[in-house]
Amino acid sequence: MGQKMKNAPVYFAIAQVRHNPVLRLGAYADEIQDRMRKAGYPDFKKGVAMSISLMSQIGDEAQQQQPTVEKVERMMFSSSDNMKGFIVEQNALSFQTTEYETFELFIEEFMKGLIIVHECMTLAHTERVGLRYLDAIVPPQGEDGLPDYLTSGVLGLSSKLPDDVQVSHSFSETHFRTAECAVLARTIIQVGPLGFPMDLQPIGVKVADRFQKINGVHAIVDTDASIEGRHAMSLDGIKSQLTTLRAGIEVAFNAVVMPAALKAWKN
């Protein structure tokens, strides 16, 4: 099993499996809720998310894209301390946590929820498996210490600008493919309190106290890996895919952070 870093930078992690649609999700709510409660997720909420899709309509002169808004039913199950939880939707299961220890423990917890959902709803296949990490990079020296923690390729223009110029935000993004998965790696450098990227707004989880105290120059390393394609439902197969995604994320993460950062997080 992987060893947890003493000062690990991970402040949020999420794993998701998209599967065949189950339109009558509410019919399984009671059974799923009872089993999630016994598995350590007693807090339960129902909600509705809005999904926007583009519908093609052929007019007299040209084909047009008409946006349609759909309501997506979801169920949310959280631990008593609100540090981790599951989101069950008609076509997806997500597990999110702000209390990340090791990859093995994270995946073990995700599989608990997946087994519950699969045994209750009998899923047929998966369409996508995804894994995403957010790491908070906060050098003790502030902005001057960022070059010691991050590779120069993600630092932006700060070092090239005049001293009297104040940079409030810098953004770097790289998309690449390994032999087995796609990886999107972003680095956001900003001033102020730690937050979340605009496209990721966690539901019902509390950020750990040590990360809530961040307020100043910091970087967010956002790594997102995924495997697309329809596969017959297999618990072992999904676990194997998540391990593959973790390897892809490590490729991106190791390309971004410097040895000094790894040393600081381990000690």
N, C-alpha and C positions, 0 to 999 in steps of 0.2 A: 504493500500500500504506500502511496505517496506520502511524504512527510510535510506537515503543515509548516509554512513559514511563520516565524514568530511575529513578524509585522507584515503579514500578507497584504498586498495592495487591492485585492478583489473586494469591491463593495457591493457588487450585484452580479448574479449569474442567473441565466434562464436557459432551460432546455424545452424544446417543443417538438411534438409530433403532429403533423397534419394527416388526417385519415379520411376514410370514406364518410360522407355526410350521414348524420343520424338526426333526422328532422324532428322526431318526437322525443327530444332530449328530456323534457319534463317527466315523461313516463318512467324514467330511471332515477329520478332525483332522490326519492326516499331511500332506495337501496344504496346508491352511491354515497349519500350523506351519512348513513349509518356506518358504513365501512370506513369512510374517511375519518369520522369521529373516533372510531376505535384505533385508527392508525396514527392518531396524534394531531388531527386537524379538526377541532371541535367547532371553530367559528365558521358559520355558513351564511352566504349571501347569494341572492339571485340578482341578476342584472341583465341589461340589454345593451349591446354595443351597436353602433351604426357602421355599416359597411357600404362603401361606394364602389360601384362597378360600372363599366362602360358597355352599353348595349349598342350594337351596330344597327342603324336604320338606313335603308336605301331610299333616298328621295328621288325627285324627278331629274336632278342634275348630278348629284354626287352622293357618295356614302358619307353619313355623318355619325359621330359618336355622341350618344345621348347618355349622360350620367344618370344612374338610378341609385337610390338609397334604400338599403335593406336593413331590417332589424335582425340582429344576431343574438339569440338567447345564450346566456352563459351562467355557470354556477362557480362560485368562488369558495374555496376551503382554506382556512388559515390556521396556523398554530396559535396557541394562546398568547405567545409573546409577539405575534405578528412579524416574525423574522423570516418566515417561509410559508409557501402556500401553493395550491394548485388552482388553475383556471380550466374549467371544463366547458368547451364550446361544442357546437353541433358537428364541427369538422376538425377539432384540434384539442390537444391536451398540452398545457404548459405547466412547468414547475419553476418557481422563482424563489430565490433566497438572498438575503443580505447577511447571512451567517455562514459563509463558505469556509469549509475546512480543507477537505481534499477532494479530488475528482472522484475517487472511488466512493466516498460517502455521499457525495452529491448525486451520482448516478444511482446508487443503491436506493436513495430516497425517491428519486424520480420513478424508478421501476416499481416501487410500491404502489404509487398512484396509477401508473399505467396498467398494472395487473388488475387493480380494482375496476378501472373503467372498462378494460377489455372483457373481464369476466361478467360484468353487468350488461354490457351493450353488444358483445361479440363483434368486434371490429374485423373488417374483411381485408383491408389493405392500407398501406401508408402512401402518402403523396410527397411528403417532405419531412426531413429530420433536421433540426437546427439547434445550434449551441452558441451562446453569446455571453461574453464577459465584459464587465466594466472594471477597470483598474484605476485607482487614484494615485497619481504620481506627485508627491509633495517633497521636494528636496529641502533639507534643513536650511539651506542658504537662500531659499526663495528662487527668484528668476535667475540669479547668477549661477545657481546650482543645476539648472535644467540640462545644460550640455553634458554634465557628468552623469545624468540619469537617462537621457534620451539621445538617440542618434541624430546627427545633424540634419538628416533628410526630413525630419518632422518638426523642426524648430521654427520654421517660417522665416520671416524677414527681420526679426527683432535685432539680431546681431549686426545687421547691415544698415540699420537706420540711425539717424543722428540721436544723440543722447537726450535731446529735448523732445523727442517724439514718444508718446505713450501708446503702446499697443494694448488694446483691450481684448483682442480675440485673434486666435490663429487656428487654422484648420488644415489637416492633411488627410488624404484618402487614397488608398490603394486597393484595387480589386485584382485578385489573382486566383488561379486554379492549381491545385496539386493534382496528382494522378487520380485522386478519389473524391475530392470535394472542392467547393468554391469558398473562398475566404474574402471577406471585406474587412479591411483594417483601417480604422480612423484614429487620429490623434487630435484632440482638441485642447488647446492651451488658452486659459482664460484667467481673469482676476475676479475674485468674489467667492461666494459659498459654492460648495460642491453640488452639482445637480445631475440631471439626466439628459441625454440627447433628445431632441424634439420628437423623434419618431419612436421613442421608447418611454412610456409613462407607466411605471409599475403600479399594480393595483393592490392596495391593502397590505403592503409590507413596510416595515420600519427600518430605516438605515441605522447601522450600528453607531453608537455614541461617538466613537473616535473619528468617524468620518463626518458626522454632523458638525464637528468643531472646525473643520477646514474652512477657512475664509481668507483668501489671498491668492497669490499666483500658484496655480497648479495645472496639471495636465490630466486629461482623461484618455486612457488607451482603451478603445472600443473595438473588440475583435468579434466577428460574427461569421460562423462557418455553417455551411448547409450542404445537404445532399438531396437533389431533386430526383423524382422518378417514382413510378408506382411499383411497390413491392408487396407481396403477400404478407399479411400480418405475422410477424415473428418476434417474440420478445428477445430472443438471443440475437436476431438480426439487428434489431434497433439498438441494443446495447453495444454491438460491434460497430455500428455506424457512429454512435456517439463517441466511442474511443477513437475512431478515425477522425472525427471532427476536432477532438481535443488535440490530436497531433497536428492538424492543420492550423489551429489557433496558436500552438506553440511556435510554429514556423514564423508566423507574423509577429508574435510577442517578442521572440528572441531577436528579431530583426530591428525592433524598435527600442528596446531597453538596453542600457549599458551594464557592464559587469559591476560597477559601483552600486547600482540600484539593487541588483540581486543580492549583493553582499549585505546591504543595509536592511533588506527585508528579512533575511535569514537570521540576523543577529538581534 
